[in-house]
Amino acid sequence: MVDPPPLPPRLTRVSTVIGLGTLLWIAATAGTALAGAPGLVVLTCAVGAGLGAAGWGIFTWQRAAARRGSRTAQQGIET
């Protein structure tokens, strides 16, 4: 059995994945709001965008702490 080729580096960077996911939730929020979708659908998309933004902020905060050598920072966080 042959192993599949590795993913390109741009698809394995966590910050890229979080940012792209957040942008997709923002686009879904705008799209569902403009399409007149039920309020729960729009709210679900808005919460997804908010959680993505919070996740991006937490990741950036932890990465900065790891780079400056903070003892309480998570280990193994890469760019």
One Martini backbone bead per residue (centre of mass of N, CA, C, O) as a GRO file, in nm:
protein
   79
    1MET     BB    1   0.096   0.037   0.023
    2VAL     BB    2   0.051   0.371  -0.049
    3ASP     BB    3   0.134   0.670   0.048
    4PRO     BB    4   0.034   0.969   0.077
    5PRO     BB    5   0.089   1.272   0.016
    6PRO     BB    6   0.175   1.550   0.146
    7LEU     BB    7   0.085   1.834   0.255
    8PRO     BB    8   0.095   2.142   0.220
    9PRO     BB    9   0.213   2.382   0.432
   10ARG     BB   10  -0.038   2.581   0.408
   11LEU     BB   11  -0.238   2.339   0.525
   12THR     BB   12  -0.071   2.299   0.820
   13ARG     BB   13  -0.135   2.572   0.924
   14VAL     BB   14  -0.319   2.682   1.180
   15SER     BB   15  -0.371   2.983   1.112
   16THR     BB   16  -0.495   2.926   0.833
   17VAL     BB   17  -0.730   2.748   0.921
   18ILE     BB   18  -0.864   2.944   1.117
   19GLY     BB   19  -0.897   3.184   0.922
   20LEU     BB   20  -1.063   3.040   0.704
   21GLY     BB   21  -1.294   2.944   0.884
   22THR     BB   22  -1.382   3.225   0.977
   23LEU     BB   23  -1.442   3.340   0.695
   24LEU     BB   24  -1.663   3.133   0.629
   25TRP     BB   25  -1.856   3.214   0.860
   26ILE     BB   26  -1.891   3.506   0.770
   27ALA     BB   27  -2.007   3.438   0.491
   28ALA     BB   28  -2.247   3.273   0.600
   29THR     BB   29  -2.379   3.500   0.755
   30ALA     BB   30  -2.425   3.690   0.516
   31GLY     BB   31  -2.576   3.492   0.331
   32THR     BB   32  -2.814   3.420   0.526
   33ALA     BB   33  -2.911   3.709   0.576
   34LEU     BB   34  -2.964   3.786   0.270
   35ALA     BB   35  -3.160   3.523   0.222
   36GLY     BB   36  -3.359   3.488   0.475
   37ALA     BB   37  -3.298   3.318   0.700
   38PRO     BB   38  -3.332   3.185   0.975
   39GLY     BB   39  -3.223   3.291   1.279
   40LEU     BB   40  -3.071   3.029   1.366
   41VAL     BB   41  -2.877   3.020   1.126
   42VAL     BB   42  -2.743   3.293   1.165
   43LEU     BB   43  -2.653   3.243   1.458
   44THR     BB   44  -2.474   3.000   1.401
   45CYS     BB   45  -2.275   3.153   1.217
   46ALA     BB   46  -2.197   3.375   1.422
   47VAL     BB   47  -2.083   3.182   1.637
   48GLY     BB   48  -1.867   3.057   1.457
   49ALA     BB   49  -1.714   3.324   1.411
   50GLY     BB   50  -1.659   3.386   1.710
   51LEU     BB   51  -1.501   3.123   1.775
   52GLY     BB   52  -1.283   3.165   1.564
   53ALA     BB   53  -1.175   3.432   1.678
   54ALA     BB   54  -1.107   3.322   1.958
   55GLY     BB   55  -0.913   3.099   1.862
   56TRP     BB   56  -0.712   3.287   1.726
   57GLY     BB   57  -0.640   3.449   1.978
   58ILE     BB   58  -0.540   3.212   2.154
   59PHE     BB   59  -0.325   3.111   1.964
   60THR     BB   60  -0.158   3.372   1.953
   61TRP     BB   61  -0.104   3.391   2.256
   62GLN     BB   62   0.041   3.114   2.287
   63ARG     BB   63   0.263   3.162   2.076
   64ALA     BB   64   0.388   3.406   2.217
   65ALA     BB   65   0.456   3.259   2.482
   66ALA     BB   66   0.640   3.042   2.354
   67ARG     BB   67   0.849   3.243   2.226
   68ARG     BB   68   0.923   3.382   2.518
   69GLY     BB   69   0.922   3.131   2.740
   70SER     BB   70   0.682   3.049   2.888
   71ARG     BB   71   0.588   2.815   3.126
   72THR     BB   72   0.258   2.822   3.053
   73ALA     BB   73   0.295   2.732   2.780
   74GLN     BB   74   0.241   2.568   2.517
   75GLN     BB   75   0.357   2.291   2.358
   76GLY     BB   76   0.416   2.281   2.001
   77ILE     BB   77   0.379   2.560   1.886
   78GLU     BB   78   0.336   2.672   1.566
   79THR     BB   79   0.310   2.857   1.279
   0.00000   0.00000   0.00000
